[in-house]
Amino acid sequence: MPRGVRRDDLQAPATAPTGAASLSELGSSSKSDTSVPLAKKRQRFGQQEDFLLMLQVKLDAPYKARHGAIQRTWDGVAERLNAHPDFDMRPVKGSTAKARFDTLLNRHREWMEQARARAEMLSDEEQAEGGEGEEHEGTGEMREKRRRMDQRDGPVRALLTEVIEQIDEMQLKVEDHAQALSRGANRDEEEEGEGGDGDAGRGYGQPQKRVYEEYEDEEEEEEDNGDDAMASRRLAKRRASSSGDRPPVDQEQWLMRRDVDGAQVSRMHVDSLPRVHDIPGRSDVVSEEQSAAPSSPDGLDTGDLTTVQQAMGELLKMQHAFAMNLSGGGGGGLMAELEKMNEARLREEEEKTKQRDLELLIERQRTKRRQIELEFERMERQKDREEQAKLIASIVERLQPPIKD
């Protein structure tokens, strides 16, 4: 069935409404649709329906609706279209009306671009010299055809042009507003970058940014201080290692520094504890280290060296007290507890080892079973191939013609 023609009157040509006709005039001059059943109404938009849709869109302007009310506005447009007497289609929804409007809008934009390009091409042809008469006659026929098409589609195109102008103006206003906001934000950032006293004119979120920057500066200072402390600690170790002869107590203290710096005090061996207890004059050495602040080699006092040596003194006191407890009356109970802990740990490790062995055995059995299955599948495939080869050979022998001597 041709588009724009009713089902009940297929021989009647499609009539286009004129530009001067309004919705009321079209409604008064049209036939009554009460006698037309729903099954005979058209399912697609024709020229008259497009014209009515564009008139309703121009009146309601649904493209200006806010974000949450767009669908509701188009539903209202569809309801008013369905209620119009000249709307010869089945009832449409708001989404259908919006989709048809978008289609008409895109086609009209393409038509405007083509018309602009065609006008430029015609102006170039008029300026050019020469040309045959047949070409001018063909150009005239094409112009006449386009003029008739434009005259037929003139009312809808005029409405589309007005709507496109309104949409473009609205988009320009939105873009100008966004550019103004961005320029204002850039201006505020430049003013803050210059470093004036304009704290009252800061935008939202900028005080938090300044606090965060101050916090980052503090963290950088702490990292620098930590790096300086580590460097001085390494320097102290290097100087201590380069020093010459030491008394036996200082040599043992130097051996103990590895555990202090690495936070590995818990790794001390019990065998070394009586050795510390048997050293004569240990308490005197500890008291001297606590009372007098030592000085670094070469006559340079270093705070880090003092801190390390104080920590070493505390560690030696703890070691001495631990050795006294072991050698005293309470040492037997502590050793028994340590032995129990060691036995429990050994039992736990043995259980874990047995469990791992069992898991490995199960995995080995699974691997063997899988290998047997793969071997069986390989043999079955080989048998199938042999049977297929025999079958093919027998078929070929049957199909071959007998050889005549």
N, C-alpha and C positions, 0 to 999 in steps of 0.2 A: 504494500500500500504506500503511495507517495506521501511524503511528510507534508503537513499543513493542510491535509484534505480530510474531511470527516468520512467515517465509515459508511454513513447512510447516504452520502452524496459524493460518490467517487468521480463523477464527471464534472463537478463544479470546480473551477479554478480556485487556487488559494488567494484570498484577498488580504491585502496588507492595510493596516490602519494608517490614516494620514497623520501628519505631524500636528495638525490643529485639533484633532480629536482628543478629548479628555476621557477620563474614566467614567464620568457620568454620561457623556454623550454615547460612548460605546455601550454602556449598560442599557440606555434607553432605546437604542437602535437595533440591539441584537435580539435574537429569538429567545424564547423562554426555554431553559434547559430542563425544566421539570419533565418534559415529555421525552427527553433523551435518556435511555437507560444507562446504567453505569458501565455495562459491558461494551457499549458502543462509543464510549468516550475515549479520546486518544491517550496514549501512554507516554508520548514524547512532546517536548516543547516545540511549538511552531512559531511562526513569525508574530502572530497576535499574542501568544502567551509570553514570548520574550519581551514584547513591547509593554504588556501589563506588568511583568516582573520588574522591568527597569523603571516604570512609573512608580511602582510601590517602593522600590529601593530608594529612588530619589526623594520620596516623601518621608520615609521612615529613617533613612540613613543608618542602616545597621552597622556599617563599617566604622561608625563613630562610637559605638557602644564600648563600655569599659570591659575589662578582661573577663570578669565573671558573668557578664550578662550578654555575651555574644550569641550563644545558642538560644537563649530565651527571646532575644530580639528577632532572630531569624524565624523562630517558631511563630511569632506574631505576624511576620510578613507572610508566611505560608498560610496562616488562618485567613488573613484578609484576601489573599489571592483565591483561596478555595471558595470564599463567600461571594466573590464577584460573579455576576451572571455571564460575562463574556469569557470567562476562563473555562475552556472546553476540555480540560484535562481531568483525569482522575485526581482525587485529593492528594496533594504533595505534602511532604514534611519539610521542616526547616532546613535539615541537612541537604535535601534535594534542591531546594531553592538556592542555598548558598553555593552548592557545587555548580549549578547552571550559571549563576552570576559570575563565579570565578572563570568558567569556560568562556563566557561572552567577553569578559574583561581581557583575558589573555588574547583571544582572537582579535579584538578591536585594537589592542596595542600592536599586534603583528601587522594588522591592516594599515595602521597609521605609519609604521615604519616603511612598509612597502609603498604606500602613497608618497611618502617623502622621497624615497629613493627613485620612484617613477617620475616625480616632478623634476628632480635633478637631472635625470637622464633625458627627459623631454627638453629641458632648457639647453642641455649640451647638444642635442640633435638640431634644435633650432639655430644655434650659433654655428654649427658646422655647415659647410657649403656642399652643394651637389645632392645626389640622391635620385633614384628612379621614381616614376609616377606610381608604379605598382606598390612600392613600399609605402608611399604616402597614402594610397587607398587602403592598404592593410592596416596602417596605423589609425586611419580614420574609423574603420570598422571596429577596431579594438577600443578606441575612445568612446564610440557610441555604445558599445556593449557595456563598458564600465559605467558610463553615465546612467544607463537604464538600471544597472544593479545598484548604483548609489542612490538613485531616486527611489527604488523599491525599499532599500534598507536604510533610507535617510532618517526616519523618526527614531529608530533604535540606535543608530550610530550617533545621532545628536545627543540623546540621553547618555549614551556611554561616554561620549567626549566630556560632557559636563561632570559626570561622576568621576572620571579619571582625573580631571583638573582638581576637583575637591580632594581626592585621595592624595594626589601629589603635593598639594598645598599643606595638607595635614602632616604628611611625612617630612616635608621641609621644616615645619614648625617644630616637630619633635627632634629632628637632627640639630636645629639651631639651639634648642633648649639644652640638649645633651652637650653640645660644644661649649655653651656658656658655662655649664656646670664644671666641665673639665678644665676650662680656662681659669675659673675661680679657684678650683682645687690646686692647680699648678701655681697660681699666684700666691696662695697661702703657703705652699711648700717653699717657694722662693723667699718669702718674707721670713719664714722660720729659719731657712738656711743662712740668711744674712745675720741672724743672731741678735735681734732687737729685744726690747722688753715687752713685746706684744704677746704675753702668755694668755691674756684674756681672749684673744682672737683665734686661738688654736681650735682646730676642728676636732671632731669626735675621734677618740682613739689615739691622739697624739701624745697626751701625758703618759699613757701606758707605754708608748714606744720609747719615750725619753727615759722612763724608769728602767725599762728593759736594757737600754743601751748603757745606763750607769751600772746595772748589775753585770753586764758583760765586761765592762772595764774593771770592776772589782775582781771578777774571776781571772782576767788576764794578769792583774797584779799578783794575785795569789799564786798563779802558775809560775810567774817570773820568780817570786820569792822561793817557791819550791825548787825551781831549777837551780837557783843560787845556793840553796842549802845542800842539794845533792852534789853540786860541784865542789863546795867546800868540804863535804864529807869525803869525796873521792881524793881531794888534795890532802886531807889529813891522813888517809890510809897510805897514800903514796909516800908522804913524809915519814910516817911511822915505819914503813917497810924499808925505807932507805937509811934509817938510823942503824948504828953499829951494834955493839954489845949491849945486852940487857941482862938484868938479874933474872933468876929462874921464875920468880913470881910474875914479872912483867911479860916474860915469854908465854907463860900459861894464859895470862890475861889477853894477850894478842891472839892466841889460838881460840879463845872463847868469843871473840868479837864476831866471828862468822855467824854464830847462832843468834847473837843480839841483832845484828843488822838484817838478817833474813827472817826474823820472827820464827825461829825454829828451836826454841828453848825446850820444847817437849821431846826433842830427839836426843837429849843427853843420855849417855849410857850409864847404867848403874855401876859398871866396873870402874868408872873414873871417879866416883864419889868418894871412896876411901882415900884415894890419892889426894884429893883436895883436903880431906880431914887430916891427913898425916903431915901436911906441909906446916912447918913451924912458923909462928908469927903471922898467921893468916888474919886474925882479928886486928892485930896492930896495923897491918897493911890496909885493911878496909877502913879503919878509923882515920888513918892518915889521908886516904883518898877522899873521904868525905869532908874532913876538916879543911884541908888545903886545896885550893883550886889549881889544878896543874896548868902548866903553860906548854904551848906547842914548841916544837923544835925551832931553832934559829931565832928564839926570842920573840915569836909572834903569838899573842894570845888570841885564841879562836873560841867563840861561844859554842860552836858545834862540837869541838873537841871536849869542852867541859861537860856538855850534855851527854856525850857518848861515854865518857869515863864515869860520870855519876850513875848512868844506867848499868855500867859494868860492875860498879860497886854494889848496887842493889842485887844484881844477879849472883854475885859471889856470896852475898849474905844468904840468899835463898838456897844456894848450893850447899853452903856450910850447914844451915839448919836442917836440910834434907839428909845430909850425911850423918848428922848427930842423931836424928830420929832412927835411921837405919841401924846405927851402932848401939843405940840405947835399947830400953825394954820394949818399945812399941815397934821395933823393926820386924820382929817375927810375923806379926799380924799383917803388916803391909806387904811383906814378901809373899805370904800365903795368898793374899788377895791378888797380887800380880800373877802368881802361878796359876790361880784359878782362871783369871782372865785369859792367860795364854792358852790354857787347856781348852777353854770354851772356843776361842778363836781357831785353834787347830782342828777341833771337832767340826766346826762350821765349814772350814775349808775342805776337810775330808768329805763331808756330805755334798758340798758343791762339786767336788771332783768326781764323786761317784755319779752324781746326777748328770754331769757333762759326759761321762763315759757311756752312761745308758742312752743318752740322746744321740751320741755318735754311733752307737751300735744300731739303734733304730734307723737312723739315717742311712747307715751302710746297708742294712737289710732292704730298705726301700729302693736304694740305688740298684742293688742286685736284682730285685724283682722287676724294676723298670727295664733293666738291660735284658732280662729274659723275655719280657713282653715285646720289646723292640725286635729281638732276634726272631721271635715267633712270627711277628708281623712281616718281617723281611722275608722269611721263608715262605709264608703264605702268598705274598706278592710274587715271589719268584715262581711258585707253582702256577699261579694264575697266568703269568706271562707265558710260561711253557705251554699250558693248555691252549691259550689263545693262539700261539704260534702254530701248534699242531692243527687247530681248527681252521686257521687261515690257509695253511698248506693243503689240507684236504679239500677245502672249497676251491682253491686255485686249480688243483688237479682235476676236480670234477668239471670245472668250467672250461678247461683247455680242450680244444678239439682233438680228436684222435689223429695221430701222425700216420699218414699213409706212406707205405714203402714204395 
